[in-house]
Amino acid sequence: MSRKLDLLRQALSAAESSIKLARQLISDIEREDSDSGKKPPKEKPGIIGVFDGELMMTDKNETFPVPANYASKSLLVVGDTLKIIDEGGEKKFKQIEHVKRHKTTGILAKKDGKWRVVTPEGSYKVLTEAVQHFNGDVGDEVLLQLPANNLQVAYGTIETIQKKEQIIEEKTEATKKPENEEKKEPTKKLREEPKEEEKKKEPEGEKKEEPKSEEPEAQEPKASDEELV
C-alpha cells in the first residue's frame, strides 16, 4: 500500500512540474504575440523639401527659409533633404538625407558686399554667418564642400577656414629649411677635405729613405815634378 502511495506522489509531482512548464510556455507565447502586434511608432508629420543653399524647396515649389546658423553648423550642402517638424509648437528643421560630398580648397573673396570662394571648380557663394563663425577675411584659404553629383551649384558650404597669415608663415618656414640644409653641406665638405689630404700625406711620411751609396771622393792627381818645371 505504501508503495502505491509513493508512486502516486511521484506521478502528482511530475504532473505539477509539467503544468508549471506549460503555463510558462503559454505566457511566453502570449508575450511574443503582444510584442509583434505593436505597431512601430509613426513618424512625425512634417513638410519635406530640398536645400538649395539658403532655402528649402518642396515638390509643390513652396519655399521655406532655413536659419543660416543651423545650415552653417550642420554643414548643409545643396541637395540635402530636410523636413520641417512641429515640436511643442515650435517648427524645427531636421536633416533626413544628405548627398555625397566633394571637398575642394579655394580663396575667400568679397564681391558687391557678398562673400564668395574661388576654387578650381568655379566661384561659389557662401553664407555670411559661416564666414563670421570662422572669423574669415579676404585672402583666407577655405575648405569647401560641394555636392559631388553637381559641381555647377551656386552655393558651397564652408567646412574650415585657414588664415592667410598662417599660410604665409608655413610657406616661409618651408622655404627656410632647404636653405639651412644647403648651407650645412659645404661645411661638411670642408671638414672632410683636410682628412683626405692627411690620408694622402700619411703614406708619403711612412716611406723610408733609401740609403745613399757612399762613393769615394775623386782626388785630384798631384802634379809631377816635371810639370812643375
C-alpha positions as CSV (number, residue, x, y, z in Angstrom):
1,M,0.0,0.0,0.0
2,S,2.8,2.4,0.9
3,R,4.5,1.7,-2.3
4,K,1.4,2.7,-4.3
5,L,1.2,6.0,-2.3
6,D,4.8,6.7,-3.2
7,L,4.1,6.1,-6.9
8,L,1.1,8.4,-6.8
9,R,3.1,11.2,-5.1
10,Q,5.8,10.9,-7.8
11,A,3.2,11.0,-10.5
12,L,1.5,14.0,-8.9
13,S,4.8,15.9,-8.6
14,A,5.7,15.2,-12.2
15,A,2.2,16.4,-13.3
16,E,2.6,19.6,-11.3
17,S,6.0,20.2,-13.0
18,S,4.5,19.7,-16.4
19,I,1.7,22.1,-15.6
20,K,4.1,24.8,-14.5
21,L,6.1,24.3,-17.7
22,A,3.0,24.5,-19.8
23,R,1.9,27.7,-18.1
24,Q,5.3,29.3,-18.6
25,L,5.2,28.4,-22.3
26,I,1.7,29.9,-22.7
27,S,2.8,33.2,-21.1
28,D,5.9,33.4,-23.3
29,I,3.8,32.9,-26.4
30,E,1.3,35.5,-25.3
31,R,4.1,38.0,-24.7
32,E,5.6,37.4,-28.1
33,D,2.2,37.9,-29.8
34,S,1.6,41.1,-27.9
35,D,5.1,42.5,-28.9
36,S,4.6,41.5,-32.6
37,G,1.2,43.2,-32.6
38,K,2.6,46.5,-31.6
39,K,2.8,49.0,-34.4
40,P,6.1,50.9,-35.0
41,P,6.0,54.5,-33.8
42,K,4.6,56.8,-36.5
43,E,7.0,59.4,-38.0
44,K,6.1,62.8,-37.0
45,P,4.2,64.6,-39.8
46,G,6.1,67.4,-41.5
47,I,7.0,69.2,-44.7
48,I,9.8,67.7,-46.8
49,G,12.0,69.6,-49.2
50,V,15.5,70.0,-50.6
51,F,18.1,72.6,-49.5
52,D,19.2,75.0,-52.3
53,G,21.9,76.9,-50.3
54,E,19.6,79.3,-48.5
55,L,16.0,77.9,-48.7
56,M,14.2,74.6,-48.5
57,M,12.1,73.9,-51.6
58,T,9.3,71.4,-51.7
59,D,7.8,69.4,-54.6
60,K,5.0,72.0,-54.7
61,N,7.5,74.8,-55.3
62,E,6.9,76.1,-51.8
63,T,10.0,77.7,-50.2
64,F,10.9,77.9,-46.5
65,P,13.9,80.0,-45.3
66,V,16.5,77.8,-43.5
67,P,18.2,79.5,-40.5
68,A,21.7,80.4,-41.6
69,N,23.2,79.4,-38.2
70,Y,21.6,75.9,-38.5
71,A,22.8,75.5,-42.1
72,S,26.3,76.5,-41.2
73,K,26.7,74.4,-38.1
74,S,25.0,71.4,-39.7
75,L,27.2,71.7,-42.8
76,L,24.2,71.5,-45.1
77,V,25.0,71.1,-48.8
78,V,22.9,71.9,-51.8
79,G,20.7,68.8,-52.4
80,D,20.3,67.6,-48.8
81,T,16.8,66.6,-47.9
82,L,15.2,68.4,-45.0
83,K,12.0,68.1,-43.0
84,I,10.1,70.7,-41.0
85,I,8.6,69.1,-37.9
86,D,6.5,70.7,-35.1
87,E,7.9,70.1,-31.6
88,G,6.0,71.8,-28.8
89,G,4.5,74.4,-31.1
90,E,8.0,75.3,-32.5
91,K,8.9,74.4,-36.1
92,K,12.3,72.8,-36.5
93,F,14.4,71.6,-39.4
94,K,15.7,68.1,-39.5
95,Q,18.1,66.6,-42.0
96,I,16.8,63.3,-43.1
97,E,19.1,62.6,-46.1
98,H,22.4,64.1,-47.4
99,V,24.1,63.9,-50.7
100,K,27.6,62.7,-51.4
101,R,30.2,65.4,-50.7
102,H,33.1,66.7,-52.9
103,K,35.7,68.7,-51.0
104,T,38.0,71.3,-52.5
105,T,40.0,74.3,-51.4
106,G,39.7,77.9,-52.5
107,I,40.4,81.5,-51.6
108,L,37.8,83.7,-49.8
109,A,36.8,86.8,-51.7
110,K,34.2,89.5,-51.5
111,K,32.2,91.0,-54.4
112,D,29.4,93.6,-54.1
113,G,29.4,93.1,-50.4
114,K,28.8,89.3,-50.7
115,W,31.2,86.5,-49.8
116,R,32.4,84.0,-52.4
117,V,35.0,81.3,-52.6
118,V,37.1,80.9,-55.7
119,T,38.1,77.3,-56.4
120,P,39.5,75.3,-59.3
121,E,35.9,74.1,-59.9
122,G,34.5,77.6,-60.0
123,S,33.3,80.5,-57.9
124,Y,30.7,79.8,-55.2
125,K,28.5,81.9,-52.9
126,V,28.8,81.1,-49.2
127,L,26.8,82.1,-46.1
128,T,27.9,85.2,-44.3
129,E,27.2,83.6,-41.0
130,A,29.7,80.8,-41.8
131,V,32.4,83.3,-42.7
132,Q,31.8,85.2,-39.4
133,H,31.8,81.9,-37.4
134,F,35.4,81.3,-38.6
135,N,36.3,85.0,-38.4
136,G,37.2,84.8,-42.1
137,D,38.7,87.6,-44.2
138,V,39.6,88.2,-47.9
139,G,42.5,86.0,-49.0
140,D,42.0,83.3,-46.4
141,E,42.1,79.7,-47.6
142,V,38.7,77.8,-47.4
143,L,38.0,74.1,-47.3
144,L,34.7,73.9,-49.2
145,Q,32.1,71.2,-49.5
146,L,30.0,70.7,-52.7
147,P,27.5,68.1,-53.9
148,A,29.6,65.5,-55.8
149,N,26.9,64.9,-58.4
150,N,26.5,68.6,-59.3
151,L,29.5,70.9,-59.1
152,Q,27.7,73.7,-61.0
153,V,25.6,74.8,-58.0
154,A,25.6,78.4,-56.8
155,Y,26.4,77.8,-53.2
156,G,29.2,76.0,-51.4
157,T,29.4,75.0,-47.7
158,I,32.4,76.2,-45.6
159,E,34.0,73.4,-43.5
160,T,37.0,75.3,-42.2
161,I,39.0,78.5,-42.9
162,Q,42.7,78.9,-42.6
163,K,44.0,82.4,-42.0
164,K,46.3,83.8,-44.8
165,E,48.9,84.9,-42.1
166,Q,49.2,81.3,-41.0
167,I,49.6,80.1,-44.6
168,I,52.4,82.7,-45.2
169,E,54.2,81.6,-42.0
170,E,54.0,77.9,-43.0
171,K,55.4,78.7,-46.5
172,T,58.2,80.8,-45.0
173,E,59.2,78.0,-42.7
174,A,59.1,75.6,-45.6
175,T,61.5,77.7,-47.7
176,K,63.9,78.3,-44.8
177,K,64.5,74.6,-44.2
178,P,66.1,73.8,-47.6
179,E,68.4,76.9,-47.3
180,N,69.7,75.8,-44.0
181,E,70.4,72.4,-45.3
182,E,72.3,73.8,-48.3
183,K,74.4,75.9,-46.0
184,K,75.4,73.0,-43.9
185,E,76.6,70.9,-46.8
186,P,79.8,73.0,-47.7
187,T,80.9,72.9,-44.1
188,K,80.8,69.2,-44.1
189,K,82.9,69.1,-47.3
190,L,85.4,71.5,-45.9
191,R,85.8,69.3,-42.8
192,E,86.2,66.2,-45.0
193,E,88.8,67.7,-47.3
194,P,91.6,68.0,-44.7
195,K,91.0,64.4,-43.8
196,E,91.6,63.3,-47.4
197,E,94.8,65.4,-47.5
198,E,96.0,63.9,-44.3
199,K,95.3,60.4,-45.7
200,K,97.4,61.3,-48.8
201,K,100.3,62.6,-46.7
202,E,100.4,59.7,-44.4
203,P,101.8,57.2,-46.9
204,E,104.5,59.7,-48.0
205,G,105.7,60.1,-44.5
206,E,105.9,56.4,-44.0
207,K,108.3,55.9,-46.9
208,K,111.8,55.0,-45.8
209,E,114.6,57.0,-47.2
210,E,116.8,54.9,-49.4
211,P,120.4,54.7,-48.1
212,K,122.7,56.8,-50.3
213,S,125.6,54.9,-51.7
214,E,128.9,56.3,-50.4
215,E,131.3,56.8,-53.3
216,P,134.9,57.7,-52.7
217,E,135.6,61.3,-53.4
218,A,137.7,61.8,-56.5
219,Q,141.1,63.1,-55.6
220,E,142.9,65.4,-58.0
221,P,146.1,64.0,-59.3
222,K,149.2,65.6,-57.9
223,A,151.4,67.5,-60.3
224,S,154.6,65.7,-61.1
225,D,158.0,67.3,-60.7
226,E,158.4,67.6,-64.4
227,E,155.2,69.6,-64.8
228,L,156.3,72.0,-62.1
229,V,159.4,72.8,-64.1
